[in-house]
Amino acid sequence: MADSLFSWSTLMTLSGAAMITFLIVLYTGRVVDNCGCWKFGTDLYAALWAFFILVTANIANGGNYKDWRLYALAFLNSFLVAASAGKLRDKSVVEDQRRQNGRNHQHN
């Protein structure tokens, strides 16, 4: 079962952190946009979530929360994770548009 679900160790990997960042931003992004409480764009919103996920996963795996290096590395990696999550989003949107275009061509 550990192979099919998120774990703290999985969240410390690029693919695990990117996937959960993608899902959190996907499900909360519209609410944040509608309330107007975040004015810095989706990319920075995703990077903030990625930072939180990476810090949490590192501390949960025994990282020293007093060590500044944990936060510095999480900050730098958060942009990489956010970029990867953005590519997941782009890929899902492109695939959805491709399917929609395929259906539209079949009906014409």
Contacts in CASP RR format, 6 or more apart in sequence:
PFRMAT RR
TARGET T0000
AUTHOR 0000-0000-0000
METHOD contacts of the structure
MODEL  1
MADSLFSWSTLMTLSGAAMITFLIVLYTGRVVDNCGCWKFGTDLYAALWA
FFILVTANIANGGNYKDWRLYALAFLNSFLVAASAGKLRDKSVVEDQRRQ
NGRNHQHN
6 16 0 8 1.000
6 20 0 8 1.000
8 57 0 8 1.000
8 60 0 8 1.000
8 61 0 8 1.000
9 57 0 8 1.000
9 61 0 8 1.000
10 16 0 8 1.000
11 17 0 8 1.000
11 20 0 8 1.000
11 53 0 8 1.000
11 54 0 8 1.000
11 56 0 8 1.000
11 57 0 8 1.000
12 54 0 8 1.000
12 57 0 8 1.000
12 58 0 8 1.000
12 61 0 8 1.000
14 80 0 8 1.000
14 81 0 8 1.000
14 84 0 8 1.000
15 84 0 8 1.000
17 50 0 8 1.000
17 53 0 8 1.000
17 54 0 8 1.000
17 57 0 8 1.000
17 77 0 8 1.000
17 81 0 8 1.000
17 84 0 8 1.000
18 50 0 8 1.000
18 81 0 8 1.000
18 84 0 8 1.000
18 85 0 8 1.000
18 88 0 8 1.000
19 85 0 8 1.000
19 88 0 8 1.000
20 53 0 8 1.000
21 46 0 8 1.000
21 49 0 8 1.000
21 50 0 8 1.000
21 53 0 8 1.000
21 81 0 8 1.000
21 82 0 8 1.000
21 84 0 8 1.000
21 85 0 8 1.000
22 46 0 8 1.000
22 85 0 8 1.000
22 86 0 8 1.000
22 88 0 8 1.000
22 89 0 8 1.000
24 49 0 8 1.000
24 53 0 8 1.000
25 42 0 8 1.000
25 45 0 8 1.000
25 46 0 8 1.000
25 49 0 8 1.000
25 85 0 8 1.000
25 89 0 8 1.000
26 89 0 8 1.000
29 42 0 8 1.000
29 45 0 8 1.000
32 38 0 8 1.000
32 45 0 8 1.000
38 45 0 8 1.000
43 82 0 8 1.000
43 86 0 8 1.000
46 81 0 8 1.000
46 82 0 8 1.000
46 85 0 8 1.000
46 86 0 8 1.000
47 78 0 8 1.000
47 79 0 8 1.000
47 81 0 8 1.000
47 82 0 8 1.000
48 78 0 8 1.000
49 82 0 8 1.000
50 77 0 8 1.000
50 78 0 8 1.000
50 79 0 8 1.000
50 81 0 8 1.000
50 82 0 8 1.000
50 85 0 8 1.000
51 74 0 8 1.000
51 75 0 8 1.000
51 78 0 8 1.000
53 81 0 8 1.000
54 73 0 8 1.000
54 74 0 8 1.000
54 77 0 8 1.000
54 78 0 8 1.000
54 81 0 8 1.000
55 70 0 8 1.000
55 71 0 8 1.000
55 74 0 8 1.000
58 70 0 8 1.000
58 74 0 8 1.000
59 65 0 8 1.000
59 70 0 8 1.000
63 70 0 8 1.000
64 70 0 8 1.000
END
